[in-house]
Amino acid sequence: MTEATGIVGEFLSLKEETDADILAMQCGDFYEFFAEDAELVADELDLKVSQKGSHGSSYPMAGVPLDDLTPYLSALVERGYRVAVADQYETEDGHAREITRIVTPGTHLETSDDDARYLAAVVRDGGGDGGSSGSGEATYGIAVADVTTGQFLVTEQSGADATSAALTELYKFDPAEVLPGPEIRSDDDFLDEVRERTDASLSLHTTEAFAPGRARHRVREQFGAETLESVGIADAEAAVRAAGAVIAYVDETGAGVLASMTRLQSFDESAYVDLDATTQRNLELTETMQGERSGSLFDTVDHTVTSAGGRLLREWLQRPRRSREELDRRQSAVAALAESAMARDQLRETLGDAYDLERLASKAASGSADARDLRAVQETLALLPAVGELVAETERLASSPLGDVLERPDRAAAAELAADLDEALVEDPPGTVTQGGLIRQGFDTELDEIVGDHEAALDWIEELPEREKRKTGITHLSVDRNKTDGYYIQVGKSETDQVPAEYEQIKTLKNSERYVIDELAEKEREILRLEERRHEMEREIFERLRERVAAQAEVLQETGRALAECDALASLAVHAVRNDWSRPELSDGRELSVDQGRHPVVEQTTQFVPNDLYMDDDRQFLVVTGPNMSGKSTYMRQAALITLLAQVGSFVPARSARVGLVDGIYTRVGALDELAQGRSTFMVEMQELSNILHSATEESLVILDEVGRGTATYDGISIAWAASEYIVNNVAAKTLFATHYHELTVLGEELPSVQNVHVAADERDGDVTFLRTVEDGPTDRSYGIHVADLAGVPGPVVDRSREVLDRLREEEAIEVRGSDSGSTTQAVFDLSSGQFETAAGGSAGGGDETAADAGSGSGGEQLATDGSHAVGESAGGGSETATDAGSALDPEVEDVLDELRDLDVNETPPVELMAKVQDWQAELDEE
């Protein structure tokens, strides 16, 4: 194809200059896309494709109006594309274009929701290969910036679990875009984990941006020479490298928001409760397991009236605090708001008029804020004194921490900026800065003179028709203006014979003629000069105002954060009052005492049965048993959520609660197959268990639901048993462990800090009622067949299940229905192999081989499926044991048989039963 020239050639040349996926090039009043970009954009955004000729060749072309680019950009960026924007400018030879910005998922200012939009950089120092499969210890530096608000956070993670911790941090922030450092780009395992845990686009930034010296210079230049020392990261080279890379990227993409990034914060993870990705998902903090916001904890407690307040509340839920002082402060504010209903309602009504100052600061800094944005800044800043007065005039609120929250912003600077903006801007400014009418009369004397002259000229135009009608006697005469003809006089054709000679005809229409006169042409030139000068002056004044707002970005951000915190605290108070939540007592001990606790989300949709919970050093590990669907998982989750809410500073769903502060909440409550990643349910389960056993401490809360269910029964019991012992003896974390392995209840009898609790059920005449109440002690069975019945399993299957279960409990042979032989079989477990096996038998009436006989090939170590040992009773009900009853027996053997005969299998716990069999076998071996 011949090389393109003209506009297409310019487009293709600019496209070669950028590594963006798509280029949008301004051509007059449109942004155009050519060649492959046009086809891609048309396919993604359903645009019409036309053809543009260039040097004998034809190129696909698509375009969008100049003022409509933003929504199209947003749609492309949300799909993960990087879009370069080339704007047009005037030259002596006409027009030229240059790339002015590159819009990426992490640097796009226009968002479709109120959530934060994070750009993250992650680097790694040391640790060999360093990844999840690497050797040695690594240090990860993470920098996270929200370009829409100016928030900028850095941290470092090091040690044996640094990789997992770094991935968890990325999951918490869920960035739109991640910049992997040079050491990570080839680590497919780490990058795959990032893709799996977030929806982030991965972008390769220049290696030089991550260089230690350059990064340190960038950070000092952006935040001040002493900032690194003041926030305690002067020696955290990995964190500094990540921060420098983010700053460089924001600068080089032309987002223009660096002026809004005024504060660098180092978030010390020791100040926050550790919530790994699995726990956040299992507890459904911000979205349900199905990925929906509705039904999440955040959706339940969010009653905020501002976008910034909702964003802050979400952050609190994802990052609970460990500081007693901070939590007491929040609780006191929530309590004051809960007790001051009228003032709380007034406060929320006032805050409802607030705009998102943090985002407006970023728009002002980028130069994209319009006059309506600046008016929104003014109106929101003006709310600060009103909110302050409301708090000060309400005695209960005045003595609460709310007053301190409102003292953080520079109220004098905020008031001065609000007054200046109000003085300068009209009450309801137009949506663009190019059409005029932005500035109040009286703000600028020279502008007022120009506006006066312009309005006088327009008055002359308005009076012209009446003058001409009187002068000429023409009745159908009017004066109008359009882009093609400018100002003109229009006369109906029936009266064109009365038109004076000085009227110069310029256009003939179907029913009229258009004319122009010298006076009108001169007045038009005057009006155009005045309009141009007026618009130019208004634009200059507006740009100065916008620059002033950008320079006060920190004032806007501080004010915005204060109003957002008031909103978030009021939201928690509203929910506490509406749902009868109580203020929890916080302690530094290991106690977790909940009186009449409830699940904060489930109680919204059902008649909830409250339950008590008590844990301390003597009740550190609770084995939770009970029927399927009886509420074990809900009970454990509500314990975790009550603890989490207490460390958010919220009230909790309980009559009363005393919560010992935890350093982490860890959960394992079920897993889905992840076959695409080559991981089965059981592998995921074991990886989650491994993370908990490595991460939890004696100050943690651990929730385990059905550990070991993904493998063979005895493997599962063994793993669950060993994990329980390890947590009790080595970790000592507060733990709730739900299980159907009733063998584990023996731990409650042997280990002093382990206690059994169960969810009660009532069975009468074969009908089972789940009481939803939690009581001390173990349950007797799981009622699995009853649950199958509730789930709609066909009746014949349920009935047959009950028959099989009854025969297994009585250790009787089971007839295999459908078998040609019509034989029966005894279901057993072989301990040596850990496999479920059957022992074939004869007819029900014959002297069948016993379970013990059938197991002789493996040492006779077999268990019936209910956990009890299979005794040597024949299928036909004979009383012969596995040993010939007619032969003489050694007294010691006879003693063993006597014990066996006297043993009540149904009343003996399975693990105790196993121990007795092992003792008997040892006695027989000695013989």
BELJOWO-V162482 format. One line per field, one symbol per residue. ss: DSSP state (a for helix, b for strand, c for the rest). phi: phi as a letter, one per 20 degrees, with the letter a starting at -180 (. if undefined). burial: 1 if it has 16 or more other C-alpha atoms within 10 Angstrom, else 0. A space follows every 50 residues. Layout:
ss->???
phi->???
burial->???
This chain:
ss->cccccaaaaaaaaaaaaccccbbbbbbccbbbbbaaaaaaaaaaaccccb bbbbccbbbbbbbbbaaaaaaaaaaaaaccccbbbbbbbbbccbbbbbbb bbbccccccccccccccbbbbbbbbccccccccccccbbbbbbbbbcccc bbbbbbbbbccaaaaaaaaaaaacccbbbbcccccccaaaaaaaaaaccc bbccccaaaacaaaaaaaaaaaacccaaaaccccccaaaaaaaaaaaaaa aacccccaaaccccbbccaaabcbbcaaaaaaccccccccccccccaaaa acccccaaaaaaaaaaaaccbccaaaaaaaaaaaaaaaacaaaaaaaaaa acccccaaaaaaaaaaccccaaaaaaaaaaacaaaaaaaaaaacaaaacc caaaaaacccaaaaaaaaaaaaaabcccccccccccccbcccccaaaaaa aaaaaaaaaaaaaaaaaaaaaaccccbbbbbbcccbbbbbbbaaaaaacc cccbbbbbcccbbbbbcaaaaaaaaaaaaaaaaaaaaaaaaaaaaaaaaa acaaaaaaaaaaaaaaaaaaaaaaaaaaaccbccbbbccccbbbbbbccc caaaccccccbbbbbcaaacbbbbbbcccccaaaaaaaaaaaaaaacccc cbcccbbbbbcccbbbbbcccccbaaacbcaaaaaaaaaaaaaaaccccc bbbbbcccccccaaaaaaaaaaaaaaaaaaaccbbbbbcccaaaaaaaaa cccbbbbbbbbbbbccbbbbbbbbbbcccccccaaaaaaaccccaaaaaa aaaaaaaaaccccbbccccccccbbbbbbbccccbbbbbbcccccccccc aaaaaaaacccbbbccccbcccccccccccccccccccccaaaaaaaaaa aaccaaaccaaaaaaaaaaaaaaaaac
phi->.fffcmfffffffffffceffcdddfcmecddcclfffffffffdleedd cceblnddcgbbbcggedfgfffgffffeneededdeebecfepdbcbfd acecgeceeedebeffcedcccccdmnmfmffdednecdddccccdffcn fbccbccbofdffffffffffgelffbcdffgfefeefffffffffecdf edceeggffefgffffffffffdofefgffencgeeffffffffffffff ffemfmdgfeedceceeeffecffcfgfffffelfdbfgeneffneffff eecfdcfffffffffffecfedfgffffffffffffffedgfffffffff ffeeeefffffffffenefdffffffgfffgffgffffffffedgfffee fggfgfeffffffffffffffffeeffcfffcedemmedffnfcffffff fffffffffgffeggffffffdmfeecbcbbbfeemfbddcfffcffeff fffefcaddfdbcdcbcggfffffffffffffffffffffffffffffff fdgffffffffffffgfffffffgffffdlecffeebeedecccdlfcef efffdbfeefbebbcbfececdeddqffmeofffgfffffffffffeeoe fcfafabcdffdeacccccobefcffemcegfffgffffffffeefcfee dddccmfnfecggfffffffffffgfffedemffcdcebdefgfffgfed dfedcecbefcddclneddeemddcfneeeadlffffgfffnfgggffff gffffffffeldfdfefnfffmedbdebdeffdmdeccdfceffeeeffe ffffeffdnmeccffeneffeeeffenfdfefegfeefdfgfffffffff fffeffeeggfffffffffffffffff
burial->00011011001101100001011111100111111011111100001010 00010001111111000000001101110111111111000000011010 11111111100000011111111110101111000011111111111111 11111111001111111111111111111111110010011001001101 11101000111101110110010000110000100111111111111111 00111111111111110010011111111111111111000010111111 11111111111111111111110000111111111111010011001101 10011111111111111011111111111111110011011100011101 11101100101001101100110111001000100111111000001101 10110010001001100100000100111000000011111100010000 00001000000111110001001100100110111111101110111011 11111111111111111111111111100011111100011111101111 11000000011111100011111111111111101111111111111111 11111111111111111111100000000111111101101110111111 11111111110011011011101110110011111111111111111100 00111111111000000001011110111001101111000000000100 00011001101111100000001111111100000111111111001111 11111000011111111111111111000011000000000000011000 000010001110110110011000000
